[in-house]
Amino acid sequence: MQIRPFAAAFLAASTFLGGHAAQAQERQKFEFWYGLTGRLGEIMEEHCKRFNESQTKYEAKCVGQGGYDKAEQNTIAAFRSKQHPTLVQIYDAGTVNFMLSGATYNAPQLAKDFNMKIDWSAYFPGIANYYATSKGEMWSFPYNSSSALLYWNKDAWAKIGKSKAPETVEEWFDDLRAMKKAGVECGFAFDYDTWMPLEQFSAIHNIPIATKNNGYDGLDAEMVFNKTKFADYMKDWKKLLDEGVARIQTAQTGKTILQAFTDGTCASMLSSVANHGVVGSTAKADLKWGVAKLPVYKDFKRHNSLVGGASLWVLQGKSKGEYEAAAAYIQFLLQPKEEQWFADVTGYIPVTKTGFKAMVDGGFYADPKRAGRELAIESLTFTPPTAVSRGIRLGNFTQIRAEIRAELEAAFTGKKDMQAALDEAVARSNQILRRFEQTFKGKQLP
Amino acid sequence: MQRRAAFDNLWLAGALIAPQLLLVLVFFYWPTVQALYWAFSTQPPFGGANQWVGWQNFEQIFSDSVYWNSVRVSIIFAILSTSLSIATALLMALMVDRQLAGHRVYRFIYFWPYAIAAPAVGLAFRFIFAPDAGFVSAVNQFAPNLWNPALKGWDAMILIVIANSWKMAAYNFIFFLAALQAIPRTLIEAAAMDGSGVLRRARDVQIPLLQPTLFFLLVINITESFVDSFGIVDITTGGGPARATDLMVFKIYSDGFKGLDYSMAAAQSIVLMLLVVALTFIQFRYVERRVHYA
């Protein structure tokens, strides 16, 4: 151990020399965990850097967790061993777990304790309602927010002589079939993600996924999606698949739907507006593409779509200094300038009406690079949220999504009849809900 | 008469084994007891108020057809990947032991795959076997839709079996090679002088003498395929399509960590532990009898 005395001496010397200066500008640190990955993860990192460079009092330490679900799992594991961060990004589906956890320092309280300037009424109602408690309070701060859109390849549609995206589901399917005849190999790529076909679809058609207003009115909700229009929608998708008009694209088949769309293999997909930036930057050079609001069945009136993405939760058990720093960070993110920067580099929508207005006035959406992003907001605010287009508040929703996915896999690969698969998915989801209810016995949704 | 070695100084003996005991206690018994407690209660994700529910978790598991599917899938996986990895490793070891040209290089590189982490193996095989873009996609050029692990359960199973065997074969290879080299050359030379060819010598001389190694590897491989296959499944198939590769250990992960139902996961891991113990017991009781230790 030759090095040790040397290192100790060095450390002592540097503390001695730098001690005074460091004390004067000792920054209050706090930890922030995020779930986004890939390019979006890098942007989270950049956002932290912008904060750290904008002032000298606080320092955000941002740590990527490798996925939304991992961020939730790791936070829970860390909380149990008291190693958790002050601030964490939790996706929409994890909201109810955190609401019932008793582990959170709720947004209104934080805002009050640290004199944050937050205009709660500035949030888009579609966003505020999704995250709100029964008393209308948001316990977390909506952060990266998105909604789903139809991405369509203009060249493929040109082959059937159309220059406009389909508005109804029927029109869309007719187009796909016509395109097949015109030589388009793959008209529509989908995977087993339930967010677009089940959650967004049900919201814009104003049909329930579960009783008790999708779970907002109590933990004893039961799934009903096997008896709604969603079942017909899935049967129609299966038909498209069998006719060779649509195709399943996942990482396991070699290309995700995003890759299949951007390299021109498949002519349409349903995806989050958050991918607008990625599609723009990764699409092959001559790809002409656009976005449109999700198609709706002819006999239905269009309603608002759901907000997706994540919100920021503050956790219990940290020091006052750390809370102060976290509050400053949240306040920083809500500045119009930051909202615009974030929306620009990602495709996420601004969370406040004021932020949106500033961007519209500044000509943000006039840039052809961002053409269509405003449709996400149009879709999200199409009607005021109804009792069921408001959102979903079901326990263990991540696991429910996984169960539905497994059953959809069985149906789309021809192992099971679609209706039988959906019935099974409902039965299994209900088991999860009952299990959740039992685990949180005696607790009420706030 | 059996001679027994005994310590007069029990305190010293205790002190000497204490560090080891402590390790086993901390890393095995303590978690096991914890898991047992969780398995008989409901544990909220963020901790706190457990409720005792008796056998309910186990009843729910055993009445669940999806659970039985994962047991079935695990057993198929264990049998296939153990046989494939042992067979290829044996073949490779026999070849290298014959000191064919370049055997030193092979001896070296055949072991490499075991040094690669399971998720990395999974990632590599996911690319190789991707039906649209992978190496194997050429197959689909000749016969469309012949190979598609994203849609066909059996293809997915074959994929994880190959990936796991590729890794385990490397491990088995080292043991086989060491055992082969421990066989006295004189035996093999004598057989050769009696006129037996390569295959004959392998079948009648070498493999019978490998029995103890074979048995050891059988136990290790089966155990490994039950408890250590998680990384590959997670990266390649994610348990799908339609639960065709939903191995028991993967289901524990998805119920516990994704589903945040720690109690159900704990109950399943208790069942898995008992299953592995039972399998190992059966192997020692019935298979080992037929093993001749030289």
Interface residues (C-beta under 8 A of the other chain):
Chain A: D69 E72 Q73 I76 F79 R80 N97 S101 G102 A103 Y192 I248 Q249 T250 A251 Q252 T253 G254 K255 N396 T398 Q399 A402 R405 A406 E407 E409 A410 F412 T413 K415 K416 R428 I432 R435 Q438 T439 F440 K441
Chain B: T42 Q43 P44 P45 F46 G47 G48 Q51 V53 V66 R126 A130 P131 D132 A133 G134 S137 N148 P149 A150 L151 K152 G153 A156 T236 T237 G238 G239 G240 P241 A242 R243 D246 S254 D255 F257 K258 G259 L260 D261 S263 M264
